[in-house]
Amino acid sequence: MIKVLLVSTNGDEAGVPRHVESIIHLLKKEVDFSCIFGDYGPVSNRLIEELGEKVSILKGIKSSLNFLKDFFIFFKFCYLVFKINPDLIHCHSAKAGIYGRVLSIITRKKVLLTIHGWPWRGFSGWKFKLIVLVEKLLMKFSRCSYIGVANCLMREASKEGLKISKKNFSVIYNSSNLKNSQLPIKGFINKDYKYFLMPARVSNSKDHLTLAKAFDLSNFKGKLIFAGEGTKSVNFKNFINSSMQNKKDDLIFLGQRSDIYSLMHKAEFIALCSNFETFPLIIPEAGSISKPLILSKVGGNQEILKNRHDALFASTLSEWIEAINFYCKPHNLKKVSDNLALTYEAKLSPRNAKKALLFTYSKIKNLK
């Protein structure tokens, strides 16, 4: 049985930690997993309960890059890696990828990095140029293989002059299965009202404001729920409420939740309004329970799904309003839901991801 160490910089209810959790559940019979997380959170806590001492918390790797501080944290990371002694280190997120690839340069450890999105997104000027330069150096000198969660990543890399050997790069779309993942919802939902949900933390990659404005001007008779780290803060509430004219009382701000999967199950549909994205985990998560989606026209969102067939796509405010109104009609919800279920089984099912991941793990383990 291959021994794999999974590394994620955070353990909250975000796409990357949930992706790590889904990999463990998908391959736990074939792979001996250990984990390193950068903090305690709903996902890391669940895995601590499940895996016990095989889960380590290394505080500091979640923070912004600080060369002096990271120099000492990196040695702690190395200590944990050599203590665990995995056949393969599978890194997720930008900072975990830096640690893993630097380790591969100074040792013979085999490293795999899943790229959920390029770290230069959202930056400009000298910071943008520095991040691109660091990526070029790490790709040139590290002994690392790569998984991209969408084809758009290769196009974005090529645009910035990054060269990735095709033999070291595989595209494996995210997969998940929430059919048996419901937990009791914490008491806030009145069974008499409907709601749709944006399950995303506050970050520069997400655009909660445009969704709130679209909801305010839509025909939807129900609530809009924001769930995710930062969505319960006073500043965020004030920021969103300041744009509302008609439906301020129909917004619900939940913050980070441990019952996010149950919220997805009971929602009319799920919306993810983004400034930039690759292939968010919410796509296969929603697909596994046939829950209709509205997504932004960014990244790899449209590589698998087709507008008005198995999802809706929007860019401008008017398109977001139109998409919400489209789902106000039950027959439209059912049509998209049925088509999404078929797409999930054909292209995003766990069996496809499992086969691809096991092949990749085996190939890297056997590299000399």
ZADREN-462133 format. One record per residue (C-alpha): x, y, z; chain; residue in one letter. Coordinates in steps of 0.05 Angstrom, whole numbers, plus 5000, padded with zeros to 4 digits. Example, Ala and Ser with C-alpha at 12.3 -4.5 7.8 and 13.67 -1.06 7.14 Angstrom:
BEGIN
<nunu xx="5246" yy="4910" zz="5156" chain="A" res="a"/>
<nunu xx="5273" yy="4979" zz="5143" chain="A" res="s"/>
***
This chain:
BEGIN
<nunu xx="5000" yy="5000" zz="5000" chain="A" res="m"/>
<nunu xx="5029" yy="5067" zz="4979" chain="A" res="i"/>
<nunu xx="5040" yy="5118" zz="5035" chain="A" res="k"/>
<nunu xx="5019" yy="5189" zz="5018" chain="A" res="v"/>
<nunu xx="5025" yy="5253" zz="5058" chain="A" res="l"/>
<nunu xx="4973" yy="5306" zz="5041" chain="A" res="l"/>
<nunu xx="4991" yy="5378" zz="5056" chain="A" res="v"/>
<nunu xx="4940" yy="5435" zz="5059" chain="A" res="s"/>
<nunu xx="4953" yy="5505" zz="5088" chain="A" res="t"/>
<nunu xx="4884" yy="5509" zz="5120" chain="A" res="n"/>
<nunu xx="4832" yy="5464" zz="5149" chain="A" res="g"/>
<nunu xx="4768" yy="5505" zz="5142" chain="A" res="d"/>
<nunu xx="4706" yy="5493" zz="5100" chain="A" res="e"/>
<nunu xx="4738" yy="5516" zz="5036" chain="A" res="a"/>
<nunu xx="4747" yy="5480" zz="4970" chain="A" res="g"/>
<nunu xx="4819" yy="5457" zz="4978" chain="A" res="v"/>
<nunu xx="4811" yy="5425" zz="5048" chain="A" res="p"/>
<nunu xx="4746" yy="5392" zz="5027" chain="A" res="r"/>
<nunu xx="4782" yy="5366" zz="4965" chain="A" res="h"/>
<nunu xx="4835" yy="5336" zz="5010" chain="A" res="v"/>
<nunu xx="4781" yy="5304" zz="5052" chain="A" res="e"/>
<nunu xx="4746" yy="5276" zz="4991" chain="A" res="s"/>
<nunu xx="4812" yy="5244" zz="4966" chain="A" res="i"/>
<nunu xx="4820" yy="5209" zz="5033" chain="A" res="i"/>
<nunu xx="4750" yy="5181" zz="5031" chain="A" res="h"/>
<nunu xx="4758" yy="5161" zz="4959" chain="A" res="l"/>
<nunu xx="4824" yy="5123" zz="4966" chain="A" res="l"/>
<nunu xx="4827" yy="5103" zz="5039" chain="A" res="k"/>
<nunu xx="4825" yy="5028" zz="5022" chain="A" res="k"/>
<nunu xx="4882" yy="5033" zz="4972" chain="A" res="e"/>
<nunu xx="4926" yy="5088" zz="5003" chain="A" res="v"/>
<nunu xx="4956" yy="5098" zz="5073" chain="A" res="d"/>
<nunu xx="4944" yy="5173" zz="5084" chain="A" res="f"/>
<nunu xx="4974" yy="5223" zz="5133" chain="A" res="s"/>
<nunu xx="4959" yy="5297" zz="5133" chain="A" res="c"/>
<nunu xx="4990" yy="5364" zz="5151" chain="A" res="i"/>
<nunu xx="4944" yy="5424" zz="5159" chain="A" res="f"/>
<nunu xx="4962" yy="5496" zz="5176" chain="A" res="g"/>
<nunu xx="4907" yy="5504" zz="5227" chain="A" res="d"/>
<nunu xx="4848" yy="5473" zz="5263" chain="A" res="y"/>
<nunu xx="4782" yy="5480" zz="5226" chain="A" res="g"/>
<nunu xx="4719" yy="5439" zz="5210" chain="A" res="p"/>
<nunu xx="4754" yy="5396" zz="5158" chain="A" res="v"/>
<nunu xx="4819" yy="5384" zz="5196" chain="A" res="s"/>
<nunu xx="4779" yy="5370" zz="5259" chain="A" res="n"/>
<nunu xx="4737" yy="5318" zz="5223" chain="A" res="r"/>
<nunu xx="4799" yy="5284" zz="5197" chain="A" res="l"/>
<nunu xx="4832" yy="5285" zz="5266" chain="A" res="i"/>
<nunu xx="4771" yy="5247" zz="5292" chain="A" res="e"/>
<nunu xx="4777" yy="5199" zz="5234" chain="A" res="e"/>
<nunu xx="4853" yy="5189" zz="5228" chain="A" res="l"/>
<nunu xx="4877" yy="5209" zz="5297" chain="A" res="g"/>
<nunu xx="4953" yy="5219" zz="5302" chain="A" res="e"/>
<nunu xx="4961" yy="5214" zz="5227" chain="A" res="k"/>
<nunu xx="4938" yy="5287" zz="5223" chain="A" res="v"/>
<nunu xx="4988" yy="5340" zz="5244" chain="A" res="s"/>
<nunu xx="4977" yy="5415" zz="5253" chain="A" res="i"/>
<nunu xx="5035" yy="5460" zz="5232" chain="A" res="l"/>
<nunu xx="5015" yy="5530" zz="5250" chain="A" res="k"/>
<nunu xx="5047" yy="5584" zz="5208" chain="A" res="g"/>
<nunu xx="5042" yy="5553" zz="5139" chain="A" res="i"/>
<nunu xx="4974" yy="5586" zz="5130" chain="A" res="k"/>
<nunu xx="5002" yy="5657" zz="5138" chain="A" res="s"/>
<nunu xx="5028" yy="5701" zz="5082" chain="A" res="s"/>
<nunu xx="5098" yy="5688" zz="5057" chain="A" res="l"/>
<nunu xx="5151" yy="5714" zz="5105" chain="A" res="n"/>
<nunu xx="5221" yy="5690" zz="5087" chain="A" res="f"/>
<nunu xx="5250" yy="5694" zz="5158" chain="A" res="l"/>
<nunu xx="5190" yy="5662" zz="5191" chain="A" res="k"/>
<nunu xx="5181" yy="5610" zz="5137" chain="A" res="d"/>
<nunu xx="5254" yy="5590" zz="5142" chain="A" res="f"/>
<nunu xx="5241" yy="5563" zz="5212" chain="A" res="f"/>
<nunu xx="5172" yy="5534" zz="5196" chain="A" res="i"/>
<nunu xx="5203" yy="5498" zz="5136" chain="A" res="f"/>
<nunu xx="5249" yy="5459" zz="5183" chain="A" res="f"/>
<nunu xx="5189" yy="5439" zz="5225" chain="A" res="k"/>
<nunu xx="5156" yy="5416" zz="5160" chain="A" res="f"/>
<nunu xx="5218" yy="5376" zz="5142" chain="A" res="c"/>
<nunu xx="5218" yy="5343" zz="5211" chain="A" res="y"/>
<nunu xx="5146" yy="5321" zz="5202" chain="A" res="l"/>
<nunu xx="5159" yy="5295" zz="5132" chain="A" res="v"/>
<nunu xx="5218" yy="5252" zz="5153" chain="A" res="f"/>
<nunu xx="5181" yy="5228" zz="5215" chain="A" res="k"/>
<nunu xx="5121" yy="5206" zz="5172" chain="A" res="i"/>
<nunu xx="5168" yy="5181" zz="5117" chain="A" res="n"/>
<nunu xx="5117" yy="5178" zz="5060" chain="A" res="p"/>
<nunu xx="5128" yy="5149" zz="4991" chain="A" res="d"/>
<nunu xx="5098" yy="5213" zz="4962" chain="A" res="l"/>
<nunu xx="5081" yy="5283" zz="4987" chain="A" res="i"/>
<nunu xx="5017" yy="5309" zz="4955" chain="A" res="h"/>
<nunu xx="5013" yy="5385" zz="4964" chain="A" res="c"/>
<nunu xx="4952" yy="5430" zz="4957" chain="A" res="h"/>
<nunu xx="4952" yy="5506" zz="4956" chain="A" res="s"/>
<nunu xx="5008" yy="5554" zz="4936" chain="A" res="a"/>
<nunu xx="5048" yy="5555" zz="5001" chain="A" res="k"/>
<nunu xx="5045" yy="5480" zz="5011" chain="A" res="a"/>
<nunu xx="5070" yy="5474" zz="4940" chain="A" res="g"/>
<nunu xx="5130" yy="5519" zz="4955" chain="A" res="i"/>
<nunu xx="5149" yy="5478" zz="5016" chain="A" res="y"/>
<nunu xx="5141" yy="5412" zz="4979" chain="A" res="g"/>
<nunu xx="5181" yy="5433" zz="4918" chain="A" res="r"/>
<nunu xx="5238" yy="5464" zz="4958" chain="A" res="v"/>
<nunu xx="5241" yy="5398" zz="4997" chain="A" res="l"/>
<nunu xx="5245" yy="5360" zz="4931" chain="A" res="s"/>
<nunu xx="5304" yy="5403" zz="4910" chain="A" res="i"/>
<nunu xx="5346" yy="5388" zz="4972" chain="A" res="i"/>
<nunu xx="5324" yy="5315" zz="4981" chain="A" res="t"/>
<nunu xx="5301" yy="5258" zz="4938" chain="A" res="r"/>
<nunu xx="5229" yy="5261" zz="4964" chain="A" res="k"/>
<nunu xx="5176" yy="5253" zz="4910" chain="A" res="k"/>
<nunu xx="5127" yy="5310" zz="4907" chain="A" res="v"/>
<nunu xx="5061" yy="5319" zz="4872" chain="A" res="l"/>
<nunu xx="5026" yy="5388" zz="4871" chain="A" res="l"/>
<nunu xx="4953" yy="5396" zz="4854" chain="A" res="t"/>
<nunu xx="4944" yy="5465" zz="4825" chain="A" res="i"/>
<nunu xx="4876" yy="5492" zz="4845" chain="A" res="h"/>
<nunu xx="4894" yy="5561" zz="4817" chain="A" res="g"/>
<nunu xx="4957" yy="5600" zz="4802" chain="A" res="w"/>
<nunu xx="4982" yy="5641" zz="4861" chain="A" res="p"/>
<nunu xx="4992" yy="5704" zz="4821" chain="A" res="w"/>
<nunu xx="4918" yy="5713" zz="4810" chain="A" res="r"/>
<nunu xx="4892" yy="5776" zz="4843" chain="A" res="g"/>
<nunu xx="4961" yy="5809" zz="4845" chain="A" res="f"/>
<nunu xx="4992" yy="5863" zz="4801" chain="A" res="s"/>
<nunu xx="5057" yy="5901" zz="4794" chain="A" res="g"/>
<nunu xx="5120" yy="5876" zz="4828" chain="A" res="w"/>
<nunu xx="5084" yy="5824" zz="4870" chain="A" res="k"/>
<nunu xx="5054" yy="5793" zz="4808" chain="A" res="f"/>
<nunu xx="5123" yy="5790" zz="4774" chain="A" res="k"/>
<nunu xx="5156" yy="5762" zz="4837" chain="A" res="l"/>
<nunu xx="5105" yy="5706" zz="4844" chain="A" res="i"/>
<nunu xx="5112" yy="5687" zz="4771" chain="A" res="v"/>
<nunu xx="5188" yy="5686" zz="4778" chain="A" res="l"/>
<nunu xx="5185" yy="5641" zz="4839" chain="A" res="v"/>
<nunu xx="5139" yy="5593" zz="4802" chain="A" res="e"/>
<nunu xx="5187" yy="5591" zz="4743" chain="A" res="k"/>
<nunu xx="5247" yy="5575" zz="4788" chain="A" res="l"/>
<nunu xx="5209" yy="5521" zz="4827" chain="A" res="l"/>
<nunu xx="5185" yy="5488" zz="4763" chain="A" res="m"/>
<nunu xx="5254" yy="5489" zz="4733" chain="A" res="k"/>
<nunu xx="5293" yy="5461" zz="4792" chain="A" res="f"/>
<nunu xx="5245" yy="5418" zz="4832" chain="A" res="s"/>
<nunu xx="5231" yy="5344" zz="4823" chain="A" res="r"/>
<nunu xx="5156" yy="5353" zz="4823" chain="A" res="c"/>
<nunu xx="5097" yy="5327" zz="4784" chain="A" res="s"/>
<nunu xx="5033" yy="5366" zz="4775" chain="A" res="y"/>
<nunu xx="4958" yy="5356" zz="4773" chain="A" res="i"/>
<nunu xx="4914" yy="5412" zz="4745" chain="A" res="g"/>
<nunu xx="4841" yy="5413" zz="4763" chain="A" res="v"/>
<nunu xx="4823" yy="5443" zz="4694" chain="A" res="a"/>
<nunu xx="4854" yy="5453" zz="4626" chain="A" res="n"/>
<nunu xx="4853" yy="5529" zz="4633" chain="A" res="c"/>
<nunu xx="4913" yy="5525" zz="4679" chain="A" res="l"/>
<nunu xx="4960" yy="5506" zz="4623" chain="A" res="m"/>
<nunu xx="4936" yy="5564" zz="4581" chain="A" res="r"/>
<nunu xx="4946" yy="5612" zz="4639" chain="A" res="e"/>
<nunu xx="5016" yy="5584" zz="4652" chain="A" res="a"/>
<nunu xx="5036" yy="5591" zz="4579" chain="A" res="s"/>
<nunu xx="5012" yy="5663" zz="4578" chain="A" res="k"/>
<nunu xx="5061" yy="5680" zz="4634" chain="A" res="e"/>
<nunu xx="5119" yy="5641" zz="4602" chain="A" res="g"/>
<nunu xx="5117" yy="5580" zz="4648" chain="A" res="l"/>
<nunu xx="5137" yy="5515" zz="4615" chain="A" res="k"/>
<nunu xx="5108" yy="5451" zz="4644" chain="A" res="i"/>
<nunu xx="5128" yy="5385" zz="4613" chain="A" res="s"/>
<nunu xx="5066" yy="5348" zz="4591" chain="A" res="k"/>
<nunu xx="5094" yy="5283" zz="4618" chain="A" res="k"/>
<nunu xx="5094" yy="5315" zz="4688" chain="A" res="n"/>
<nunu xx="5025" yy="5346" zz="4683" chain="A" res="f"/>
<nunu xx="4957" yy="5312" zz="4687" chain="A" res="s"/>
<nunu xx="4887" yy="5342" zz="4686" chain="A" res="v"/>
<nunu xx="4842" yy="5310" zz="4737" chain="A" res="i"/>
<nunu xx="4776" yy="5345" zz="4749" chain="A" res="y"/>
<nunu xx="4753" yy="5352" zz="4821" chain="A" res="n"/>
<nunu xx="4704" yy="5299" zz="4844" chain="A" res="s"/>
<nunu xx="4661" yy="5291" zz="4906" chain="A" res="s"/>
<nunu xx="4600" yy="5254" zz="4932" chain="A" res="n"/>
<nunu xx="4553" yy="5287" zz="4981" chain="A" res="l"/>
<nunu xx="4495" yy="5238" zz="4976" chain="A" res="k"/>
<nunu xx="4508" yy="5212" zz="5046" chain="A" res="n"/>
<nunu xx="4538" yy="5274" zz="5078" chain="A" res="s"/>
<nunu xx="4480" yy="5308" zz="5113" chain="A" res="q"/>
<nunu xx="4487" yy="5332" zz="5184" chain="A" res="l"/>
<nunu xx="4433" yy="5365" zz="5227" chain="A" res="p"/>
<nunu xx="4428" yy="5438" zz="5209" chain="A" res="i"/>
<nunu xx="4440" yy="5485" zz="5267" chain="A" res="k"/>
<nunu xx="4374" yy="5519" zz="5285" chain="A" res="g"/>
<nunu xx="4363" yy="5578" zz="5241" chain="A" res="f"/>
<nunu xx="4322" yy="5553" zz="5182" chain="A" res="i"/>
<nunu xx="4247" yy="5563" zz="5180" chain="A" res="n"/>
<nunu xx="4219" yy="5506" zz="5140" chain="A" res="k"/>
<nunu xx="4168" yy="5552" zz="5108" chain="A" res="d"/>
<nunu xx="4217" yy="5592" zz="5067" chain="A" res="y"/>
<nunu xx="4262" yy="5576" zz="5008" chain="A" res="k"/>
<nunu xx="4334" yy="5597" zz="5001" chain="A" res="y"/>
<nunu xx="4393" yy="5593" zz="4955" chain="A" res="f"/>
<nunu xx="4464" yy="5591" zz="4978" chain="A" res="l"/>
<nunu xx="4533" yy="5619" zz="4964" chain="A" res="m"/>
<nunu xx="4582" yy="5575" zz="5003" chain="A" res="p"/>
<nunu xx="4647" yy="5614" zz="4998" chain="A" res="a"/>
<nunu xx="4693" yy="5650" zz="5045" chain="A" res="r"/>
<nunu xx="4707" yy="5723" zz="5037" chain="A" res="v"/>
<nunu xx="4768" yy="5732" zz="4991" chain="A" res="s"/>
<nunu xx="4789" yy="5771" zz="4931" chain="A" res="n"/>
<nunu xx="4771" yy="5713" zz="4886" chain="A" res="s"/>
<nunu xx="4697" yy="5716" zz="4904" chain="A" res="k"/>
<nunu xx="4645" yy="5770" zz="4888" chain="A" res="d"/>
<nunu xx="4591" yy="5766" zz="4941" chain="A" res="h"/>
<nunu xx="4569" yy="5837" zz="4926" chain="A" res="l"/>
<nunu xx="4546" yy="5825" zz="4854" chain="A" res="t"/>
<nunu xx="4506" yy="5765" zz="4876" chain="A" res="l"/>
<nunu xx="4472" yy="5805" zz="4931" chain="A" res="a"/>
<nunu xx="4454" yy="5861" zz="4882" chain="A" res="k"/>
<nunu xx="4426" yy="5810" zz="4833" chain="A" res="a"/>
<nunu xx="4385" yy="5777" zz="4888" chain="A" res="f"/>
<nunu xx="4359" yy="5846" zz="4909" chain="A" res="d"/>
<nunu xx="4332" yy="5859" zz="4839" chain="A" res="l"/>
<nunu xx="4308" yy="5788" zz="4823" chain="A" res="s"/>
<nunu xx="4240" yy="5755" zz="4828" chain="A" res="n"/>
<nunu xx="4264" yy="5702" zz="4878" chain="A" res="f"/>
<nunu xx="4217" yy="5697" zz="4937" chain="A" res="k"/>
<nunu xx="4261" yy="5672" zz="4993" chain="A" res="g"/>
<nunu xx="4328" yy="5682" zz="5026" chain="A" res="k"/>
<nunu xx="4400" yy="5687" zz="5003" chain="A" res="l"/>
<nunu xx="4449" yy="5653" zz="5050" chain="A" res="i"/>
<nunu xx="4522" yy="5671" zz="5053" chain="A" res="f"/>
<nunu xx="4563" yy="5616" zz="5087" chain="A" res="a"/>
<nunu xx="4638" yy="5614" zz="5094" chain="A" res="g"/>
<nunu xx="4695" yy="5644" zz="5133" chain="A" res="e"/>
<nunu xx="4686" yy="5719" zz="5141" chain="A" res="g"/>
<nunu xx="4613" yy="5722" zz="5120" chain="A" res="t"/>
<nunu xx="4588" yy="5736" zz="5190" chain="A" res="k"/>
<nunu xx="4635" yy="5794" zz="5205" chain="A" res="s"/>
<nunu xx="4606" yy="5863" zz="5218" chain="A" res="v"/>
<nunu xx="4647" yy="5894" zz="5162" chain="A" res="n"/>
<nunu xx="4623" yy="5843" zz="5111" chain="A" res="f"/>
<nunu xx="4550" yy="5852" zz="5133" chain="A" res="k"/>
<nunu xx="4555" yy="5927" zz="5128" chain="A" res="n"/>
<nunu xx="4589" yy="5923" zz="5061" chain="A" res="f"/>
<nunu xx="4534" yy="5878" zz="5031" chain="A" res="i"/>
<nunu xx="4475" yy="5913" zz="5065" chain="A" res="n"/>
<nunu xx="4497" yy="5981" zz="5040" chain="A" res="s"/>
<nunu xx="4480" yy="5958" zz="4969" chain="A" res="s"/>
<nunu xx="4411" yy="5930" zz="4985" chain="A" res="m"/>
<nunu xx="4347" yy="5968" zz="4970" chain="A" res="q"/>
<nunu xx="4291" yy="5916" zz="4973" chain="A" res="n"/>
<nunu xx="4313" yy="5852" zz="5007" chain="A" res="k"/>
<nunu xx="4361" yy="5870" zz="5063" chain="A" res="k"/>
<nunu xx="4318" yy="5830" zz="5112" chain="A" res="d"/>
<nunu xx="4323" yy="5769" zz="5067" chain="A" res="d"/>
<nunu xx="4398" yy="5761" zz="5073" chain="A" res="l"/>
<nunu xx="4427" yy="5710" zz="5122" chain="A" res="i"/>
<nunu xx="4500" yy="5714" zz="5142" chain="A" res="f"/>
<nunu xx="4525" yy="5649" zz="5173" chain="A" res="l"/>
<nunu xx="4600" yy="5651" zz="5174" chain="A" res="g"/>
<nunu xx="4639" yy="5586" zz="5174" chain="A" res="q"/>
<nunu xx="4595" yy="5525" zz="5185" chain="A" res="r"/>
<nunu xx="4605" yy="5452" zz="5200" chain="A" res="s"/>
<nunu xx="4537" yy="5435" zz="5168" chain="A" res="d"/>
<nunu xx="4552" yy="5465" zz="5100" chain="A" res="i"/>
<nunu xx="4535" yy="5400" zz="5063" chain="A" res="y"/>
<nunu xx="4466" yy="5399" zz="5094" chain="A" res="s"/>
<nunu xx="4455" yy="5471" zz="5074" chain="A" res="l"/>
<nunu xx="4472" yy="5450" zz="5002" chain="A" res="m"/>
<nunu xx="4422" yy="5393" zz="5004" chain="A" res="h"/>
<nunu xx="4365" yy="5437" zz="5026" chain="A" res="k"/>
<nunu xx="4379" yy="5497" zz="4981" chain="A" res="a"/>
<nunu xx="4337" yy="5510" zz="4919" chain="A" res="e"/>
<nunu xx="4402" yy="5521" zz="4881" chain="A" res="f"/>
<nunu xx="4474" yy="5542" zz="4893" chain="A" res="i"/>
<nunu xx="4508" yy="5604" zz="4866" chain="A" res="a"/>
<nunu xx="4583" yy="5618" zz="4863" chain="A" res="l"/>
<nunu xx="4599" yy="5688" zz="4839" chain="A" res="c"/>
<nunu xx="4674" yy="5694" zz="4826" chain="A" res="s"/>
<nunu xx="4725" yy="5743" zz="4801" chain="A" res="n"/>
<nunu xx="4772" yy="5686" zz="4783" chain="A" res="f"/>
<nunu xx="4766" yy="5611" zz="4791" chain="A" res="e"/>
<nunu xx="4795" yy="5546" zz="4764" chain="A" res="t"/>
<nunu xx="4746" yy="5488" zz="4773" chain="A" res="f"/>
<nunu xx="4713" yy="5496" zz="4841" chain="A" res="p"/>
<nunu xx="4696" yy="5435" zz="4883" chain="A" res="l"/>
<nunu xx="4625" yy="5460" zz="4888" chain="A" res="i"/>
<nunu xx="4614" yy="5435" zz="4816" chain="A" res="i"/>
<nunu xx="4621" yy="5360" zz="4832" chain="A" res="p"/>
<nunu xx="4592" yy="5370" zz="4901" chain="A" res="e"/>
<nunu xx="4529" yy="5399" zz="4872" chain="A" res="a"/>
<nunu xx="4530" yy="5349" zz="4815" chain="A" res="g"/>
<nunu xx="4531" yy="5291" zz="4864" chain="A" res="s"/>
<nunu xx="4464" yy="5314" zz="4894" chain="A" res="i"/>
<nunu xx="4435" yy="5341" zz="4828" chain="A" res="s"/>
<nunu xx="4433" yy="5412" zz="4857" chain="A" res="k"/>
<nunu xx="4428" yy="5466" zz="4803" chain="A" res="p"/>
<nunu xx="4485" yy="5517" zz="4798" chain="A" res="l"/>
<nunu xx="4497" yy="5588" zz="4775" chain="A" res="i"/>
<nunu xx="4571" yy="5600" zz="4761" chain="A" res="l"/>
<nunu xx="4614" yy="5657" zz="4736" chain="A" res="s"/>
<nunu xx="4642" yy="5655" zz="4666" chain="A" res="k"/>
<nunu xx="4714" yy="5646" zz="4690" chain="A" res="v"/>
<nunu xx="4769" yy="5594" zz="4691" chain="A" res="g"/>
<nunu xx="4749" yy="5523" zz="4676" chain="A" res="g"/>
<nunu xx="4676" yy="5529" zz="4697" chain="A" res="n"/>
<nunu xx="4652" yy="5520" zz="4626" chain="A" res="q"/>
<nunu xx="4699" yy="5462" zz="4607" chain="A" res="e"/>
<nunu xx="4649" yy="5409" zz="4631" chain="A" res="i"/>
<nunu xx="4582" yy="5445" zz="4639" chain="A" res="l"/>
<nunu xx="4539" yy="5478" zz="4586" chain="A" res="k"/>
<nunu xx="4497" yy="5540" zz="4597" chain="A" res="n"/>
<nunu xx="4422" yy="5528" zz="4606" chain="A" res="r"/>
<nunu xx="4433" yy="5453" zz="4600" chain="A" res="h"/>
<nunu xx="4466" yy="5428" zz="4664" chain="A" res="d"/>
<nunu xx="4483" yy="5496" zz="4696" chain="A" res="a"/>
<nunu xx="4474" yy="5570" zz="4687" chain="A" res="l"/>
<nunu xx="4531" yy="5619" zz="4674" chain="A" res="f"/>
<nunu xx="4532" yy="5694" zz="4686" chain="A" res="a"/>
<nunu xx="4581" yy="5751" zz="4682" chain="A" res="s"/>
<nunu xx="4545" yy="5819" zz="4685" chain="A" res="t"/>
<nunu xx="4495" yy="5840" zz="4738" chain="A" res="l"/>
<nunu xx="4438" yy="5833" zz="4688" chain="A" res="s"/>
<nunu xx="4460" yy="5762" zz="4671" chain="A" res="e"/>
<nunu xx="4460" yy="5744" zz="4745" chain="A" res="w"/>
<nunu xx="4390" yy="5772" zz="4754" chain="A" res="i"/>
<nunu xx="4367" yy="5733" zz="4693" chain="A" res="e"/>
<nunu xx="4398" yy="5668" zz="4719" chain="A" res="a"/>
<nunu xx="4364" yy="5675" zz="4787" chain="A" res="i"/>
<nunu xx="4298" yy="5689" zz="4754" chain="A" res="n"/>
<nunu xx="4307" yy="5628" zz="4709" chain="A" res="f"/>
<nunu xx="4310" yy="5584" zz="4771" chain="A" res="y"/>
<nunu xx="4247" yy="5615" zz="4799" chain="A" res="c"/>
<nunu xx="4208" yy="5568" zz="4752" chain="A" res="k"/>
<nunu xx="4205" yy="5497" zz="4780" chain="A" res="p"/>
<nunu xx="4209" yy="5464" zz="4712" chain="A" res="h"/>
<nunu xx="4274" yy="5500" zz="4697" chain="A" res="n"/>
<nunu xx="4303" yy="5476" zz="4763" chain="A" res="l"/>
<nunu xx="4283" yy="5404" zz="4748" chain="A" res="k"/>
<nunu xx="4311" yy="5406" zz="4677" chain="A" res="k"/>
<nunu xx="4379" yy="5431" zz="4699" chain="A" res="v"/>
<nunu xx="4380" yy="5384" zz="4758" chain="A" res="s"/>
<nunu xx="4365" yy="5323" zz="4715" chain="A" res="d"/>
<nunu xx="4418" yy="5342" zz="4663" chain="A" res="n"/>
<nunu xx="4470" yy="5357" zz="4717" chain="A" res="l"/>
<nunu xx="4460" yy="5287" zz="4746" chain="A" res="a"/>
<nunu xx="4476" yy="5256" zz="4678" chain="A" res="l"/>
<nunu xx="4538" yy="5300" zz="4669" chain="A" res="t"/>
<nunu xx="4563" yy="5282" zz="4738" chain="A" res="y"/>
<nunu xx="4558" yy="5207" zz="4725" chain="A" res="e"/>
<nunu xx="4591" yy="5213" zz="4657" chain="A" res="a"/>
<nunu xx="4648" yy="5262" zz="4672" chain="A" res="k"/>
<nunu xx="4655" yy="5278" zz="4746" chain="A" res="l"/>
<nunu xx="4640" yy="5214" zz="4784" chain="A" res="s"/>
<nunu xx="4688" yy="5190" zz="4839" chain="A" res="p"/>
<nunu xx="4705" yy="5127" zz="4800" chain="A" res="r"/>
<nunu xx="4738" yy="5169" zz="4745" chain="A" res="n"/>
<nunu xx="4778" yy="5210" zz="4795" chain="A" res="a"/>
<nunu xx="4797" yy="5148" zz="4835" chain="A" res="k"/>
<nunu xx="4825" yy="5113" zz="4774" chain="A" res="k"/>
<nunu xx="4864" yy="5175" zz="4752" chain="A" res="a"/>
<nunu xx="4893" yy="5189" zz="4821" chain="A" res="l"/>
<nunu xx="4915" yy="5117" zz="4834" chain="A" res="l"/>
<nunu xx="4949" yy="5116" zz="4766" chain="A" res="f"/>
<nunu xx="4985" yy="5182" zz="4781" chain="A" res="t"/>
<nunu xx="5007" yy="5160" zz="4850" chain="A" res="y"/>
<nunu xx="5034" yy="5094" zz="4823" chain="A" res="s"/>
<nunu xx="5070" yy="5128" zz="4766" chain="A" res="k"/>
<nunu xx="5105" yy="5178" zz="4812" chain="A" res="i"/>
<nunu xx="5123" yy="5125" zz="4864" chain="A" res="k"/>
<nunu xx="5158" yy="5085" zz="4810" chain="A" res="n"/>
<nunu xx="5198" yy="5144" zz="4784" chain="A" res="l"/>
<nunu xx="5273" yy="5137" zz="4794" chain="A" res="k"/>
***
